[in-house]
Amino acid sequence: MKNIKIGILDQSIIRYGSNAREALLETAETVKLAEDLGYNRFWVSEHHNSPAIAGSAPEILMVKLADATKHIKIGSGGIMLPNHSAFKMAENFRMLETLFPGRIEMGMGRAPGGDRISAMLLNPSNTFKEEDYLKQIDHLQHFFRDTAATENGRIYAIPQAESVPNQWVLSSSGGSAKIAAEKGLGLAVAKFINGNVPPEVVKIYRDNFKPSESLKEPKVLLSSFVMCGENEQMATNMRKYMDYTLVQFEKGNFGKRPSFKEVEAYKFDTYEEQRIEANSNRIISGTPDKVKWELEKIATDYDVDQLVITTMSYDKQLRLKSFKLIAEVMNLQPQLV
């Protein structure tokens, strides 16, 4: 079995009885734990108009996370590029790269990270067209390398940095895999969004990859929801809460999460059971040995050696314990400083 590197995607979920500040402070606590346990990267997400999720501005949160750690890579998972000016995102990530050289990663996607209304409020000129997204990626490369210009002269994204953040295109389909390949950027396969994304997506990327200044060889990671419990009952409880949360999100219910007692007593109807089955490939859960087997299997099936896991839980300590159990069973090793 190949040596699998594992990272964490943290969405700063606001659990029952908590608030946004506590959720963000938990994210900051989690990144320190991740570094101590040997996880190799820590990404934070961009979501809007969702009271259940505190993470709306990854490029700001990344400053706190990078400053609180020493070597773990800190990234966005991702920046929803059509919501923003490519020029401003280049400046934000150049600032991060200047402050924390060699540690910054920019995962980018084209989904709104919320509903269409909030996307329009974030960027009133957003056309939601793929060609505009492709232009933004191209513009980013020019801004990162000081090659942007108009008839009036050069345009510099400030501060000028000596290095360029690692760039990843988020993908849950073959279309985005082709974009990553054509642009010569890393591919982050979002299995936690589309559980049925086929392994062929990785092959499409590798077969079509064009080396660039950013990346000479193809680089792929895969992400999934993962919950690990000390025993079967803990794992079952965490899984039911995750199933309930995804069903509610699919119904458009993005409000704060209920207590576990309420979810524990909840009876799924036939439609919800069907949705749980449809979502089952998005989630890995169980005791440590089962989770280890599942992680190794998807790494083999998709031909990747880098995974990113994201974990929601009704209880903070269960969530942190899940990360500890996974680090132990996957034999993660902290980087020596």
Stockholm file with secondary structure:
# STOCKHOLM 1.0

chainA/1-337         MKNIKIGILDQSIIRYGSNAREALLETAETVKLAEDLGYNRFWVSEHHNSPAIAGSAPEILMVKLADATKHIKIGSGGIMLPNHSAFKMAENFRMLETLFPGRIEMGMGRAPGGDRISAMLLNPSNTFKEEDYLKQIDHLQHFFRDTAATENGRIYAIPQAESVPNQWVLSSSGGSAKIAAEKGLGLAVAKFINGNVPPEVVKIYRDNFKPSESLKEPKVLLSSFVMCGENEQMATNMRKYMDYTLVQFEKGNFGKRPSFKEVEAYKFDTYEEQRIEANSNRIISGTPDKVKWELEKIATDYDVDQLVITTMSYDKQLRLKSFKLIAEVMNLQPQLV
#=GR chainA/1-337 SS CCCCEEEEEECCBCCTTCCHHHHHHHHHHHHHHHHHHTCCEEEECCCCSCTTBCCCCHHHHHHHHHHTCSSSEEEEEEEEGGGSCHHHHHHHHHHHHHHSTTCEEEEEECSCSSCHHHHHHHCTTCCCCHHHHHHHHHHHHHHHTTCCEETTEECCCSSCCSSCCEEEEEESSHHHHHHHHHHTCEEEEETTTCTTCCTHHHHHHHHHCCCCSSCSSCCEEEEEEEEECSSHHHHHHHHHHHHHHHHHHHTTCCSCCCCHHHHHTCCCCHHHHHHHHHHGGGEEEESHHHHHHHHHHHHHHTTCSEEEEECCCSSHHHHHHHHHHHHHHTTCCCCCC
#=GC SS_cons         CCCCEEEEEECCBCCTTCCHHHHHHHHHHHHHHHHHHTCCEEEECCCCSCTTBCCCCHHHHHHHHHHTCSSSEEEEEEEEGGGSCHHHHHHHHHHHHHHSTTCEEEEEECSCSSCHHHHHHHCTTCCCCHHHHHHHHHHHHHHHTTCCEETTEECCCSSCCSSCCEEEEEESSHHHHHHHHHHTCEEEEETTTCTTCCTHHHHHHHHHCCCCSSCSSCCEEEEEEEEECSSHHHHHHHHHHHHHHHHHHHTTCCSCCCCHHHHHTCCCCHHHHHHHHHHGGGEEEESHHHHHHHHHHHHHHTTCSEEEEECCCSSHHHHHHHHHHHHHHTTCCCCCC
//
